[in-house]
Amino acid sequence: MRKLGISVYPNHSNLADIKEYIKLASSYGFKRIFSCLLSVEGDKQTVVDEFTEMISFAKKYGMEVIVDVSPSVFNDLGISYDDLTFFKEIGADGIRLDLGFTGNEESIMTFNPQGLKIELNISNGTRYLENILSYQANAENLLGCHNFYPHRYTGLGYEHFIETSKQYKNKGIRTAAFVSSQKATIGPWPVSEGLCTLEMHREWPIAVQAKHLWATDVIDDVIIGNAFASEEELKALSTIDPYQLTLNVELVEDIPETEQKIVLEEFHFNRGDVSDYVIRSTQSRVNYSGVDFPVFNTPSIIERGDIIIESSLYERYAGELQLARLPMQNSGKSNVVGRVVESEMVLLDLIKPWQKFKFQTIPKN
């Protein structure tokens, strides 16, 4: 089951505010919390007290909590890789290794008697996972999670992101990546220019970031990297179907009832014999066979993102829904019935052969 998550930073935020945020996120179906021990200052007992209280509260709301660590944190807190009792004491469900050991240590950690998950840093792109598995690690206790990047222009490129994520997905290991709130300002480091994994996401609306990650089909869990996201953003993420790409659209005024039903109620999937120009959802022409589709809106140029339903002038194609990927000439027979909102145009390129998708209209203010 794909999950949504938030991030909280007890040493950078008021604990009462964190608790309210956890409670709010839980009400919108969020199930994961990321927190960071890398930037923690203070003695071991202070760390234990702060994190124990936060995690204990999170558990009351059904949240899984994973904390970010590195070998230096182990040294600072006097923890050994073969005794993870400390993390169990503070209530964590797992630890994320921002920087790792040599491979054998991680493999030993996967057999920890405390039952903690060991989450690996996906973003580096080395054979790190392969090395750990070569030491006969318990893969059932392994997770993968990308980095986030607070400095503008330092986030991952798309090709590297896909390549590194596939290393984990191909081994059946659960993956996670970060999206950035446009309202939040708190992270683990002084620099705060967003906390996303993919650089291309930095200025995108948060819901589009999440849709994009899930549409790649290489990410299971989507976590908001910075705190505190707005309630509006939490709500927007909670309405997304993690398994079926949903595109927000604006329909033309006075769209006929049948055409509107085809857009919003038909089960859409892209044909396997794909076109560069259009995504074709053809079942509607079968379901509405014999129905008259008069010409009513045929602009001379069909633009990228336009939703088309073929008129009866096309006979065999009448009632077929198409989604334009490239601009093209209109024969005068194709009705444009709506358009994907501008912020989601990038998602068109992720619709693969046979992929299922749907449309929803955005509420008008």
Disulfide bonds with the S-S distance in Angstrom:
none
